[in-house]
């Protein structure tokens, strides 16, 4: 069993008295940022599509249809 002094030390160590919470976040969203995020999204979509097309192109149509059963 833990002695009373050690238990109080553990409780004080994990207490929330020293935590500083974020109350406010200052952000700026402009058209340039929205455009950049849009381009990143389009780029990731194109990359993932190209990678999937490379893997799919390795199969012949008959092999794909025969594996569906």
KOLZA-257040 format. One line per field, with one value per residue (C-alpha): residue number from 1; x, y, z; residue in three letters. Coordinates in steps of 0.02 Angstrom, whole numbers, padded with zeros to 5 digits. Example, Ala and Ser with C-alpha at 12.3 -4.5 7.8 and 13.67 -1.06 7.14 Angstrom:
BEGIN
resi = c(1 2)
px = c(00615 00684)
py = c(-00225 -00053)
pz = c(00390 00357)
resn = c(ala ser)
END
This chain:
BEGIN
resi = c(1 2 3 4 5 6 7 8 9 10 11 12 13 14 15 16 17 18 19 20 21 22 23 24 25 26 27 28 29 30 31 32 33 34 35 36 37 38 39 40 41 42 43 44 45 46 47 48 49 50 51 52 53 54 55 56 57 58 59 60 61 62 63 64 65 66 67 68 69)
px = c(00000 00058 00099 -00008 00134 00178 -00004 -00024 00133 00062 -00104 -00016 00093 -00058 -00169 -00234 -00182 -00036 -00123 -00154 -00300 -00314 -00460 -00435 -00349 -00311 -00325 -00329 -00409 -00391 -00420 -00237 -00244 -00407 -00330 -00175 -00279 -00386 -00231 -00159 -00323 -00328 -00145 -00174 -00326 -00228 -00083 -00198 -00293 -00134 -00069 -00232 -00235 -00059 -00109 -00271 -00185 -00082 -00238 -00326 -00515 -00547 -00440 -00534 -00703 -00649 -00595 -00766 -00849)
py = c(00000 00176 00290 00448 00566 00478 00469 00657 00688 00585 00678 00847 00794 00755 00897 01024 01181 01222 01189 01339 01315 01398 01519 01604 01567 01707 01648 01730 01642 01727 01676 01630 01502 01428 01413 01327 01203 01169 01136 01020 00923 00909 00854 00718 00658 00647 00555 00426 00403 00376 00250 00151 00156 00085 -00063 -00093 -00085 -00239 -00348 -00397 -00373 -00561 -00589 -00453 -00526 -00703 -00649 -00574 -00743)
pz = c(00000 -00039 00105 00125 00081 -00080 -00134 -00110 -00212 -00355 -00349 -00349 -00495 -00604 -00547 -00674 -00583 -00701 -00867 -00979 -01097 -01267 -01267 -01434 -01600 -01722 -01903 -02072 -02220 -02387 -02567 -02591 -02450 -02514 -02687 -02621 -02522 -02676 -02782 -02649 -02646 -02836 -02838 -02710 -02805 -02967 -02885 -02805 -02968 -03068 -02942 -02946 -03137 -03143 -03033 -03129 -03299 -03253 -03268 -03427 -03432 -03438 -03284 -03189 -03237 -03192 -03018 -02978 -02947)
resn = c(unk unk unk unk unk unk unk unk unk unk unk unk unk unk unk unk unk unk unk unk unk unk unk unk unk unk unk unk unk unk unk unk unk unk unk unk unk unk unk unk unk unk unk unk unk unk unk unk unk unk unk unk unk unk unk unk unk unk unk unk unk unk unk unk unk unk unk unk unk)
END
